[in-house]
C-alpha cells in the first residue's frame, strides 16, 4: 500500500489536503509527503511511522532519545554525514542504527566495512530528528547559548583590536551562521539585531509578529554586527550612517537564501534588520492566497485584460508583492513580454524581465518606467506608485495598450482612488485607466496540531454581528507552533471593480466613504467581512481578524 493511501486510511490527512499538497508539488517538485508536512497538514513523525509500515521496517521516534556520544565514534563521521545515519546501541556484536531509508544496502555495507561489525540492524527515523542529533554532536548547529559560552571561555573577543579580525574569528562566524539557519528553520521573515544599554537583543519576525529569541552579551555586539556587514559588503568602519547590503547565504548544497541587510545608527550602536528571501521558495498560485471563490474568479478575469491599471493596496508586510508575483506568474507565457521595476527584486520569475530601482545609477520608478516602455512590453509591473510623475506615466502606459500592475499604501481599496487624486492626477485619467483595486491583509492561521473549540467574548460577537452560538476555534499552543497557537498566514481581500458608476464617482471627486458605500451596494466584500468568513470556517481567530483590520472597526 502506498504511503498516501495509508495516511488517508488512518485519517491522518484528508483528500482535500492531499489535493492542496499536489498543487504544491507541481510548483516545487517536492515529494507529496514533504508538501503535506510543509503545509502543516501532518507531522513529520506521523509520516515516518507510516513510511516504516509501508516498507516493512521498524520505526523509532528519536525526539527524546539520548545518544551515546562514544558510540558515534564507531562509524566514521564522514559516513555518518553522507548517509544521515545515527548509531543507537550495540548489543554483543549487533549494531543498531537509525536511518531515513533503513533498506539502503549501499549505506549498510559501507557501515559494516568501516565499523568492522558484521551485523547491522536498521530502524527508520524521521529525517528531521536524525539531522537534529547530527547537528548537536558534530557542531553543524550548536545552540547560540553554547557558542556564547565557548566565546566567553576561549575567545575574549572584546579584548582584541581590529573589528575585521574579530569578525573573522570562527566562533563569530558560527554564531552568525546559526542565527540565520535558526531563523530560516523557524520560518522567520526577518532577523532583528537590536543593541541595548547592556545587552544585544535578537528578535525574529514569524508570521508577522516579532518574537524575542536570544539576548547576547554586550561585548559581542561589535563582532556580530561587523560579521554581518562583511557578509553584506558594507563598510564596517562606518557606524554613523545607515547602510544597505545583500547576502547570499548557502544553507546546504541545494538551498540558498537571499538576505537584504539594513543597518541604522541608534543610541546604543547600530540596529540591524535582515530580511530573509528564500531562493527555493516558489511563488504561490492565485488559488493559494486566500481569495474567496467570487473574488478569485473576478481577479483572474481582470488580469487577462489587454490594458488598464490594477492596483494592490495595503500596509508594508501585507503580502502585496506575493499577490503581484502570483498574478504575473499566472498570465506569463511565451507570447507576452512582461517587465517589472521593483524595489528590490524579491524573487526571480521565469520568462519575466525584472529590474530594480537604483537611485545611484539614476534608475527610479519614473524614469525606469519610461525606459521599460521602449522595450515593447505587454505587461508592466511597477513596484509602487509613490508620486504624481510615476502615476502619470503608468496611466499613459495603460491608455496606450499596456496592462499595468502596481501598489499603493492605503488602508482599503476605495482610498487608493482618492490617493491618486490627492497626488494631483486628473480624475478623468484615473477613471479611464484603473480597472480594479485589491486591498489585502495577512492573518495568522490556527495551528492544526493544537486547534480547539473556543468561545469569544459575547460583546465582541454582538458588535461584529456574529451568531453567539456559532463554532469558533483557536490554537491552544504546542511545540509545533512554538506555543503561539498559529502556524502560517493567509490573505483576506477586498476587491473593487471599476464599473461605470464608480467612474462617475471618481470624476466627481467623491470621498472614499462614498465610493466604498456604492461598492458595497454593488457586492464588494470588505476586509473585515472577508476576515470573518475565515473565522467562520475555522481558519483563523476573531482576535486575529480584529488585530489586522483595526481600521475597519
N, C-alpha and C positions, 0 to 999 in steps of 0.2 A: 504494500500500500504506500502511496506517495505521502510525503510529509504534510502537504497542504490538505490532502483528504483527511488525514488523521487529526490534524488541528481542527478541522471543521467538525469531524465526528465527535471529538471530545468537547466541543463547544468553546474552544479557546479563542476562535475568531469567527466572524460572520461572513456570509457570502458578499455582503456589501463592502466590508473592509477589504476583502480579497480583491474586489474589482478596483477599489481605490489604489491598492498596492500595485496592481497590474499597470495602472496608468503611470505610477512612479517608476516601475521597471522600464517602461517604454522610453522614459526620459533619461534615466540614469544608467540603464544596462545592468543594474544590480540584480541579485537573486531575489525571488519573491519573498522568501523568509526575511531577508535583510530589509526589504522595503516595509514589510509588516511591522518589524521592530522599530525602524526609523520613524514611522508614522505614529508610533506609540500604541499600536493595537495589541501588542503582545510583548511579553518579557523574553529576553534572550535565553534565560534558563528554561522556560517552557519549550522554546524551540529546540534547545539542545536535548532535552529529555525526550521529546517526540522523535527527534532525529535518531537518537540511540535506539529507540524502539523499532523504528523502520529498518535500520541496518543490522539489527540484532546484536547490539553492543551494550555493555554495561555502562551506566551513566553515573556520574558523580558531580555533586554541586560543591564547588571549591570556594564558595563565598566566604565561609568562616574557617576554612581549612588552614591549619598551621603547618607550614612546610619545614622539613628538617634541612637546614642550610648545608649541613655536611653531606647530605645525600645528593645535593645538587652537583657536587664535585665528581660524582660517579660518571656523569656524562659530560663531555667537553662543552664549554659554553657556546662554542661555535655551532654545534649540532643542536643544542637546546634552542637557540635563537632561530636557526634555519628551519627547524621543523615545528617550532612552537610546542615543545614537549616539556612536561614537568614530572620529574621522578617523585612518586608519592611515598612509597615504602618498599622495603626489601625484607622478605621473609625467606630465610635459608638462602637458596640460590635462585630465587624468583624475584625479579624487579617489576613492580607495577608502576606504569606511567600514565599520565593524563594527556590526551591529545584531542584536537578538533576532529581529526579523522583517525580513529583507532585502527582502521584497516589499511593504513598506509604502509605497504610492505617494504618499500624503499627505506622509509624512516626507521622502521623497526629493525631492519637488517643493519643499518648504519649504527643504531644504538647498541645492538648486540655486539658488533665488532669493536666499537670504541670502548664499551664498558667491560668487555670480557665476560659478561654474564649471559649464559646460554638461553635462559628462559625469560622472555619479556612479555608480561601481560599488559594489556592496554585497556583503558576506560575512556569514555567520551566525556569531555567537559566543554563548557562554553568558551568561545574564543576570548570573550571579554575578561573572564576570570583568570584564564591562563595568562593573558597579557598583563593583568594586574600583578600577578605573582612574579613574572619575569621582570617587570619594571621595578618592583620593590627590591628584588635581590641583585639585579645587575646594574642598578644606578641609572637605568634609562629614564626613570621619572621618580626620583626620590621626592618626598614632600618638601614644600617650601620651608617648613619649620625645621626639618632635618638639615637642609642646606645652610640655613641661618646659623644653626648650632655649630656646624662644621666651620663656617667662616669665623665665628667667634673664637673657636679653639685654635684653628690652624692658620687663618689668614687675617691678621689685623689690618684690614684694608684702609681703615681710617687713618693709619699712621703713615701710609705710603704717599708718594709725591704726585706724579702726573696722572691726570684723570684718564688719559688714553691707555696708560699701562694698567691702571687698576681695572678699567672696563674690560681688559682682555684676560683677566685672571679667570681660571677655569670655574671657580665657584660662582662668579658673577655671570658668566656665560650660561652655566647650568640653571641658575636662578631665573634668568630672563627667559630661557627656553621653556622652563617648566611653567612659568606663569602663562605663557602663550598656549602651550599644549593643554594645560588645565582649563583655560578659558574656552578653547575650541571644544574640548570634551563636554564642558558644561553648557554648550550651545550659546555662549555669550556672544553678543554683537559688538561689545566694546570692553576694553580694559581701561580703568582709570587709575593712574598712579598719582596720589594726592599728598603732597608734603604738609605735615602739620608741625606744630612747635617742637614736639619731642618724639615724633614717630612719622612713618610713611604709611598711609592707608592705601590698600589695594581694593578696588571695587570692580565687580563685573556687572554689566547690564545683561540680564537674562529675561527674555520675553518682555522687554520694555521697562523692566524695573531694576534699579541698582541694588546690588547686594554686597555688603562688606564681606570679604573672604579672607583677608590677611591684614595684619599690622606688622610692619617691619621696623627694625631699629633705625633711628635717625641716621646713624653713621653709614648706612647702606645707600642713602638717598643719592649722593653724587655718583657712586659707582653704577647703580642700577639705571639711572636716567642717562648717564653717559653711554652705557652699553646700548640702550635703545636708540640714542641719537647716532651712534656709529653705524648701527644696522640700517638706519634710515637715511644715511648720507647727509647728516646735519652737521653744523658747526658746533662741536662740543664746548668750545671756549665762549660761545655767545649765549649768555643766560639772561640778557636784559630785554630781548625782543622775542616775539612769537616766531616759531618756525614750523614748516610743514615738510613732511617727507614720506617715503614709502618703503615698505619692507616686503620682500617675497620670502616667506618662511616655509621651509620644507618640513612637513610633519613626518613623512616616511617616503619610501621610494615611489609611491603612487599619488600622494596627496600634498597639495600646496595650498597655502592661504596667503592672500594679499592683505597687507596691513597698512592702512593710512594712519600716519602718526602726526599728531599736533601737539606742540609744546607752547606753554603760555606762562609768562612770569607772574608769580603770585607772592604773597608776603613771605612765605617760608621756603621759597625756592622756585622750581619750575613744575607746573602741573602738566601731566602728560595724559593724552587720551589716544588710545589705539583702536581704530575701527577695523574689525575683522571681516574680511570678504573672502569667503570660501571659494576658491577657484573650481573646486569639484562640484559645487552647488549648481544645480541646473534650474533655470527659470521655471517657475510654476506655470501650469496651464491655467487658462482663464477659469476653468471649472473647479480649480482647487482653491481659489482665493476666498470664497465665502459668499459669492453672489447668490441672490435668490434666483429661482428659475426665470422669473419675469425680467429681472434686471440683466441676467446673463444673456438672454435671447436678444434683448434690446441693444445691449452693448456690442454683442457680436455683429449685429446688423449694421450699427452705425460705423464701426471701424472698417467696414467694407466699402464705405462711401468713397468716391473718387477724389473729393475735395472737401475742405471745411476745416475748422479747428475743433479739436476735442481737448478739453481741459480736465486735469485731475487735481483736486484740491485737498488740503489737509495740512496739519502741522508737521514739523520735522519728525521723522520716525513713524509716520502713519502708513507706510507701505506704498507710497505713490510710485516710486521707481520700479518696484516689483510689478505693480499693475501695468505700467507702461511697457516694461520688458515683455510681460506676458502677452500684451496686445500686439506688440511688434512681431513677436515670435509666431503668433497665430496667423498673421497676414503675410509673413515673409515667404517669398517664392523667387524662383529664378527669373520670373517675368517682371519683378518690381525692383527698383533701385531705392533702398531705404538708407537714409543717412541721419546720424544723430550728432548733436553737440551737447556735451554733458559736463557737469562739474561735481565730481570727476566721473570717468567711465568706471562703473562698479563691477559689471560682469561683461565678458566678451560674448557677443552673439554671432552665430554663424550667418553668413550672407549679408550682414548688416555693416555698413561703413560707419565706424564710431570715432569721434574725436572729442577732445576735452578742452575746456576753457584754459587758456594760458595767458594771463594778462602781460607777463614779461615778454612774451613773443608777439603781443598785440592781438591775441585771439580772445575776443569777448563773445558773449551770446549774440550781440547785434551784428558785429562785423563777421563773425563766424557764420551766422545765418545767411548773410549776403553772399559769402563765398560758396556756401552749400547750394544756393540757388543756381549757381553756374555749373554745378555738377550733374545736371539733368536728373534731379530726384523725382520720385513718385510720392514718397512718404518722407516726412521730416519729423524728427523729434528734437524739440528744444528743451533742455533740462529744466529751465524755469524762465518765466516772463517776469523780469524784475523792474523794467522801466518802459516808458512810452515808446522809445525807439525800437526795442525788441518786439513789443506788441504790434507796432505798425508794420514792421517787416513780416512778421508771422501772418498778419491779416492779409497783406498784399500777396503773400505766397499762397494762401488758401484761396484767394479770389482769382488767382491765375492758374488754378487747376491742380493744386497740391493738397494732400491730406497732411495736416499738421497736428502733432501731439505736443502738449506742454503742461506745466504745473504752475499753480499759484498757491500762496499761503493764505487761505481763507478758512473760516470756520465751517461753512456749509456751501452747497452748490450755488444757490441764488446770489450769495455775496461775491462770487467770482465775477459775475457780470457787472455789478456796481463797482468792484475794484478796478476793472478796466476803464470804466467811465471816470473814476477818480484819478486815474493815471493821465487822463486827457485824451483818451481815444474817443473818436466820434461815435455816438450811439448807433448811427445807421450802419457804420462799418462793423460793429460788434454783431448787430442783428443779421447782417449779411454773411458773416463768416463763421461764427460759433454755432456748431450743430449739436453739441452736447457737453454737459458738465457733470463730472463724477466726484463727489466728496466721499472721503473714507476715513476710517479709524481702524486700529487693530485692537481686538480684545483677546485676553488670555483665555485659552480653552481649559476646561476642567480635566484634571489628570484621570485617565480611565482606570488606573490601578486603585485609586482611593476615593472614587466617586461615590457619594451617598446622598440620600434624601435630605432636604434642608427646608426649614420654614423661615422665610424672610420676615422682617418686621411688618405687621399688618398695616401700619400707617403708610409705609413706603409703597406697599402693593396698591393701596387705595389711591395714593397720589398719582401713581402711574397707570391707573385704570386696569389693574390686573386682577384676575379671579383669585381671591384669598384661599380658595380650595384647590387651586392648581398644584401641579407637581413641580418642585424646584430642587435643584441639586447644587452641591459644592464638593470640593475635594477636601478630605479631612487632613491630608498631608501624609506623605510616605517617603521612603528612601528614593523612589524613582523620580519624584518631583522636588526633592530637597525640602520636603515639608511645607511647600508653598500651596499645594492643592491645585496647581496649574502646570500644564505641560504644553508648550507651543502657543501659537496665536493664529487668529483667523480674522479676516476683514469683515467689516459691516459697511454698507454702501448706501449712498443717497444719489440717485441718478436723475438728472434733469435734462429732458429732451427739449430742444428749442423748436416749438411749433409756431404757427402764425400769431397766436395770441401772445406768446412770450416775446416775439419780435416787436409787437406793438408796445408792450410794456417797457422793453429796453429802449426803444426810440423815444418814449415819453419820459425817459429818465426816472422810472418808477423806483421806489425803495426796494431793498432786498426783501423786506417783510411782505410787501405787496406781491412781488414775484413769487415768493415762497407760498403764499396763500393760494395763488392761482395754480401753481404747480401741484400742490397737494390736491386741489379740486380735480386736476387732470390725472391724478393717480400716482403722483410721486410719493414714495415711502421715505420718511425722514430717517436720519441716522438713529435716533432713539428707537423708532419703531422697528428698524432692521435689527438693532441690538436685542430688543425684547423678543423678536422671533427666535433668536439664538438661545435666549433664556428658556423660552417655552419648549424648545426641542432638547434641552439639557446639554447644550454645547458650552455655555458659559454661565456666569452667575449674574444676578441682578446688580450686585455691588460693582462688578467689573464694568458693566454697561454704563452705570451711572458715573463711574470714575472717568471713562474716556469721552463721554458725551455731556459733560458738565454744562456746556454752553446751551444744551437743549432744555434744561430743566426750568 
